[in-house]
Amino acid sequence: MAVNNEEKQQLIPHTDLVHKSLLQSDALYEYILETSVFPREHPCLKELRELTENHSQKIMATPADEGQLISMLIKLINAKNTLEIGVYTGYSLLTTALALPSDGKVLALDMSREYYEMGLPIIEKAGVAHKIDFRQGPALPLLDQLLQDENNKGAFDFIFVDADKNNYINYHKRVLDLVKVGGLIGYDNTLWVGSVAAPDDAPMHSFIMNLRGYVIEFNKYLAQDLRIEICQLSVGDGITLCRRIY
Ligand SMILES: C[S@@+](CC[C@H](N)C(=O)[O-])C[C@H]1O[C@@H](n2cnc3c(N)ncnc32)[C@H](O)[C@@H]1O
């Protein structure tokens, strides 16, 4: 089949960090977004996504297709009490708050209040700020604090982890006690821009290279943890779903 230059361009996989999809071509990813995601995106999520696109750290934002997945999961498991580690400007947080019932709660942890406050006016406009309890600080001590209260153990239906990758094993050790038996944890970026399967000497951004080993170790760690069932999805930058068995 003859392929013209424009088509060739579309078939070349993206190599920079413009977005985090692992799909084989930008054109295919655009197709999914334009056909199935953007037409159903809440107007406030769209506004937050567009606001974040102007921010220097925009690559950190949860992509809209992954947001759609998170929303679906929360509704499928009838989650009411949820936890998020890693808020940034709040795309996954707003997605979660919108998906929860009116009396649902999301406890949101991030080192940066500044990022959270960028998106806060839009979260307020969406009418879901009352569901959010934002706490600023490094997540590990905040989680340890939560674990000191026995009432928090097994209290969360859904937990989304999207912060410093070098701490994912430490997060897992804690959130597994916080999620209820039968509850769900989603770990973001577990395919780390595809680098987990790349040869050690493959060219990659230093940021990706520096954390790649942690993500590889984390994926192995989850695979041998018999307290959970796991499902690795290639949505976004890879999200691993863990269902707590006991
Ligand atoms: C990938 S972004 C989160 C993206 C977010 N889920 C969204 O939907 O846009 C990672 C966030 O984790 C936060 N973070 C990094 N290390 C942290 C730590 N040790 N404790 C708490 N937050 C941390 C950063 O401030 C940043 O906002």
The ligand as a Gaussian input file, in Angstrom:
#p B3LYP/6-31G(d) Opt

LIG

0 1
 C        1.696000      13.667000      37.864000
 S        1.227000      14.968000      38.931000
 C       -0.421000      14.547000      39.351000
 C       -1.371000      14.732000      38.208000
 C       -2.836000      14.747000      38.618000
 N       -3.286000      13.468000      39.062000
 C       -3.716000      15.276000      37.512000
 O       -4.781000      14.730000      37.282000
 O       -3.325000      16.253000      36.850000
 C        2.140000      14.587000      40.372000
 C        1.830000      15.457000      41.568000
 O        2.433000      14.821000      42.706000
 C        2.913000      15.803000      43.583000
 N        3.963000      15.175000      44.397000
 C        5.193000      14.770000      44.010000
 N        5.840000      14.201000      45.028000
 C        4.989000      14.228000      46.092000
 C        5.083000      13.789000      47.427000
 N        6.178000      13.174000      47.897000
 N        4.029000      13.989000      48.233000
 C        2.913000      14.609000      47.784000
 N        2.771000      15.041000      46.528000
 C        3.794000      14.863000      45.683000
 C        3.404000      16.940000      42.690000
 O        3.353000      18.160000      43.404000
 C        2.406000      16.867000      41.534000
 O        1.361000      17.803000      41.712000

